[in-house]
Amino acid sequence: MHPNHRAASLFIVLSLWAIALAGCTPSESTVSLPYPTYTPSAVPATVSPFNVYFTTPETNLSVENMQGVEQYLVAAIDAAQRSVDIAIYNFTLKSISDAAIHAHQRGVAVRIVMESDNMDSNSYQRMKDAGIEVVGDDQKGSMHNKFVVIDGYQVWTGSTNLSAGAFYNDNNNLLSINSTQVAQNYTVEFEEMFYDHLFGPEIKYATPNPIVTVSGRTIETYFSPDDGVAVRLVQLIQNADARVDFLAFSLTSDPIAQALIARQRAGIMVRGVMDESQVTSNTGGEYDVLKDAGVDVRLDGNQNLMHHKVMIIDGQYVVTGSYNFSGNAERTNDENLVIIDDPALAAQYEAEFEKLYAIGN
């Protein structure tokens, strides 16, 4: 979170910020956190730093047989030994709520934060009846986060809500990051909401490890609305040397759109796919602005939702998370976003982009 709001008592947090600002990246280790319940496990040596999965709504997968990519998240929850923290906008998928309930029943600490407006599902009621504590945001803005932290070292994020529609009808990405330091970042954000009931700009603690290196790859962690995400995204776009590809469920941010247009005019290849339903319904959407400026932007070919919030820069940087490229994401909602410098991961996202670009119009 933004350093202007950091707690004076967290000296170690201040030290890590100083390291990051000096241009260094701290090693993969643990630091003290503000809540005594946090007990991270070490990352197993056999675990890859990143794994990404993409939904395939064009196929006829069976939700009853759990054939979608949620099977990987369910398996991770089933394997949890100590803790499962879930911060999610929409949670209706039975297979994942079953996994959460089973984890709770075998003694794993399961905690959930949700958007209050969506706490009316059968999954929510079943988890509550099973004794799992679920905290709602009760705020004007949306608790739009999409992340799960398992055993203090595994973070699952991306664009995917925990619903059948998200996994079977919509285009989404589900990314796992295995790092105790990244998990610490998400745990601090989670526990501010869960324990202190702080949402939106009401923040208390700084992100412990805003920039870390995992297996030689840099990961930047951001939370909105306090981290100034749009400024960083504009900077990333401005520094593009060859191309910028983006998949945008919602793009209403003038600064981001203008940065894309400026790079296109500078001779950089800029391509995008946007969700048609949002283009036709959003107030202040940037599709026509981009199109009129000559940017190669297409409407998606999915009759449901193209729900990604992704940028791929120069085949090297990947941007993903819950953060739509919108004013609400920047100023009002609780959101999470990561920027990862990893060409191999970027290639996987690039393949997803090319698939959706090919069927766009």
Secondary structure, 3 states (H helix, E strand, C coil): CCHHHCCCCCHHHHHHHHHHHCCCCCCCCCCCCCCCCCCCCCCCCCCCCEEEEECCCCCCCCCCCCCCCHHHHHHHHHCCCCEEEEEECCECCHHHHHHHHHHHHCCCEEEEEECHHHCCCHHHHHHHHCCCEEEECCCCCCECCEEEEECCCEEEEECCCECHHHHHCCECEEEEEECHHHHHHHHHHHHHHHCCCCCCCCCCCCCCCCEEEECCEEEEEEEECCCCHHHHHHHHHHCCCCEEEEEECCECCHHHHHHHHHHHHCCCEEEEEECHHHHHHCCCCCHHHHHHCCCEEEECCCCCCECCEEEEECCCEEEEECCCECHHHHHCCEEEEEEEECHHHHHHHHHHHHHHHHHCC
